């Protein structure tokens, strides 16, 4: 359809109607973790930039995930070092095959858990390097996936939310259209 632009009209036709968001321009922001809504950073009608924090959730599940990742990352580094050490010793016929296979099995098992937890944190846009340094976050920032105006807020401060609960709805202004109702005898006066 194009972008809105300012024009001067020669004739006036009275019409009633409404602004409707295209299905492609409406985004529902959902919670990725369970917890209590700690703060809401946008008001109805305000613009939220893509990536900006729209609300914050205090979550024990988020804390537990980070603690588990921290513990597994430490075990992963130890298992990797042990596997590499025994691999070199096994190549030199110093370590037994059984010791090498046990270290390899342990390393691969912990590596799978490590990658799974790292992927979960990455999907939550959480910096796993900070967690590996021992920093644990209790507040989960919910970010706007796209830029748009807040048209609906479906949460309140202090409310307990579960994953996939809709928190807010954003509408991208360049993906809206007008639905007008015009009298039949005025249709001839219209053009696009």
ZIQUI-V828544 format. One record per residue. N is the residue number from 1. PHI is phi in radians with two decimals (999 if undefined). OMEGA is omega in degrees with one decimal (* if undefined). D_FIRST is the distance of its C-alpha to the first C-alpha in Angstrom with 1 decimal. Layout:
[[N	PHI	OMEGA	D_FIRST] [N	PHI	OMEGA	D_FIRST]]
This chain:
[[1	999	-179.2	0.0] [2	1.95	-179.3	3.8] [3	-1.65	176.7	7.0] [4	-1.11	177.3	9.1] [5	-2.50	-177.8	11.6] [6	-1.52	178.8	14.9] [7	-2.37	173.0	15.7] [8	-1.75	-177.8	18.9] [9	-1.73	178.5	19.0] [10	-1.46	-179.4	21.8] [11	-2.12	178.5	22.1] [12	-2.04	174.6	21.7] [13	-2.14	179.9	20.8] [14	-1.38	179.5	21.7] [15	-2.59	173.4	19.6] [16	-1.82	178.9	19.9] [17	3.01	-178.7	17.5] [18	-2.64	175.1	16.3] [19	-1.58	-177.3	13.8] [20	-2.14	177.0	13.4] [21	-1.42	174.1	12.9] [22	-1.13	178.6	11.4] [23	-1.05	178.6	14.5] [24	-1.36	-177.5	13.4] [25	-1.87	-179.0	13.2] [26	-1.95	-178.3	16.6] [27	-2.16	175.0	19.8] [28	-1.70	178.2	23.3] [29	-1.63	-177.5	26.0] [30	-2.00	176.1	29.2] [31	-1.33	175.9	32.7] [32	-1.74	-179.1	34.2] [33	-2.34	172.8	37.8] [34	-1.58	179.8	39.9] [35	2.81	-177.7	41.3] [36	-1.81	177.6	41.3] [37	-1.14	-177.3	38.4] [38	-1.54	179.8	40.1] [39	-2.74	176.2	37.4] [40	-2.04	-172.0	33.9] [41	-1.72	179.7	32.3] [42	-2.28	176.4	29.1] [43	-1.78	175.5	28.9] [44	-0.99	179.4	26.4] [45	1.59	179.0	23.5] [46	-1.38	177.4	24.4] [47	-1.55	175.1	22.3] [48	-2.01	177.9	23.6] [49	-1.30	177.4	23.2] [50	-1.00	179.2	23.0] [51	1.56	179.7	26.7] [52	-1.36	-179.4	28.0] [53	-1.36	-179.6	30.6] [54	-1.78	172.9	29.5] [55	-2.83	-178.5	32.8] [56	-2.22	-179.2	36.1] [57	-2.14	174.4	38.3] [58	-1.53	-170.0	42.0] [59	-2.38	173.5	42.9] [60	-1.21	178.6	46.2] [61	-1.07	179.0	44.6] [62	-1.15	177.5	42.8] [63	-1.12	-179.3	46.2] [64	-1.07	178.3	47.9] [65	-1.04	-179.8	45.4] [66	-1.17	178.4	46.0] [67	-1.10	178.8	49.7] [68	-1.12	178.6	49.8] [69	-1.08	179.8	47.8] [70	-1.04	-180.0	50.2] [71	-1.11	-178.7	53.2] [72	-1.18	179.7	51.9] [73	-1.14	175.7	50.9] [74	-1.15	177.9	54.5] [75	-1.10	179.8	55.9] [76	-1.08	179.9	53.6] [77	-1.08	179.8	54.9] [78	-1.18	-179.6	58.5] [79	-1.13	179.3	58.1] [80	-1.14	179.8	56.5] [81	-1.10	179.4	59.3] [82	-1.14	178.6	61.9] [83	-1.10	179.6	60.4] [84	-1.12	178.8	60.3] [85	-1.13	-179.1	63.9] [86	-1.20	177.0	65.2] [87	-1.11	178.7	63.4] [88	-1.16	179.5	65.2] [89	-1.17	179.8	68.5] [90	-1.19	177.5	68.1] [91	-1.06	-179.6	67.5] [92	-1.57	-179.3	70.7] [93	1.02	177.6	72.5] [94	-1.75	179.2	73.2] [95	-1.65	179.3	71.0] [96	-1.34	178.7	71.5] [97	-1.10	-179.7	68.9] [98	-1.10	178.0	68.7] [99	-1.09	179.5	67.9] [100	-1.12	-179.0	65.2] [101	-1.14	177.0	63.6] [102	-1.13	178.8	63.7] [103	-1.13	179.3	62.0] [104	-1.14	178.9	59.4] [105	-1.08	179.1	58.7] [106	-1.09	-179.7	58.4] [107	-1.10	-178.5	56.1] [108	-1.14	178.8	53.7] [109	-1.15	-178.7	53.7] [110	-1.23	177.7	53.0] [111	-1.12	178.7	50.4] [112	-1.13	177.4	48.4] [113	-1.11	179.6	48.5] [114	-1.04	-179.2	47.7] [115	-1.12	178.5	44.6] [116	-1.09	-179.6	43.5] [117	-1.16	178.4	43.8] [118	-1.10	178.0	42.2] [119	-1.09	178.5	39.2] [120	-1.09	178.0	39.0] [121	-1.16	178.3	39.2] [122	-1.09	179.3	36.6] [123	-1.17	175.8	34.2] [124	-1.58	-179.7	34.9] [125	1.01	179.5	34.3] [126	-1.88	-178.0	38.0] [127	-1.29	-177.8	40.0] [128	-1.16	178.8	42.7] [129	-1.12	177.6	44.7] [130	-1.14	-179.7	45.3] [131	-1.19	177.5	46.5] [132	-1.10	176.6	48.9] [133	-1.43	178.0	50.3] [134	1.76	179.6	51.1] [135	-1.48	-179.8	48.3] [136	-2.02	-179.2	47.2] [137	-1.78	178.6	44.3] [138	-1.66	-178.7	44.6] [139	-1.85	177.5	41.2] [140	-1.71	179.1	38.1] [141	-1.44	176.6	35.0] [142	-1.59	-174.3	31.8] [143	-1.89	176.3	28.9] [144	-1.28	-180.0	25.1] [145	-1.29	178.1	23.6] [146	-2.42	174.3	20.3] [147	-1.46	178.6	19.5] [148	3.09	179.5	18.3] [149	-1.57	178.4	19.7] [150	-1.30	-179.7	22.6] [151	-1.88	179.9	21.9] [152	-2.74	175.1	25.0] [153	-2.08	-175.3	28.4] [154	-1.92	178.7	30.5] [155	-2.52	178.7	33.6] [156	-2.31	176.1	36.4] [157	-1.06	-179.5	38.8] [158	1.63	-179.5	41.9] [159	-1.34	174.5	40.1] [160	-1.48	-179.9	41.0] [161	-2.10	176.7	38.1] [162	-1.85	177.0	38.1] [163	-1.00	180.0	36.0] [164	1.33	174.8	32.6] [165	-1.28	178.1	32.7] [166	-1.27	-178.9	29.3] [167	-1.74	-177.9	29.8] [168	-2.64	173.1	26.5] [169	-2.15	177.2	22.8] [170	-1.97	174.8	20.2] [171	-2.17	176.1	16.5] [172	-1.39	-172.0	14.2] [173	-1.12	-179.7	12.7] [174	-1.44	178.5	9.5] [175	-2.16	175.5	9.0] [176	-2.13	175.8	9.4] [177	-2.48	179.6	8.2] [178	-1.71	173.4	10.6] [179	-1.98	-174.5	12.9] [180	-1.93	174.5	15.0] [181	-1.98	-175.6	18.3] [182	-2.09	176.3	19.3] [183	-1.13	-175.1	22.8] [184	-1.02	-178.6	23.2] [185	-1.28	176.1	24.8] [186	-1.66	-176.4	22.0] [187	-1.07	-178.3	19.3] [188	-1.11	-179.2	20.5] [189	-1.42	-177.0	19.9] [190	-1.68	171.5	16.1] [191	-2.65	-178.7	13.6] [192	-1.88	*	10.0]]
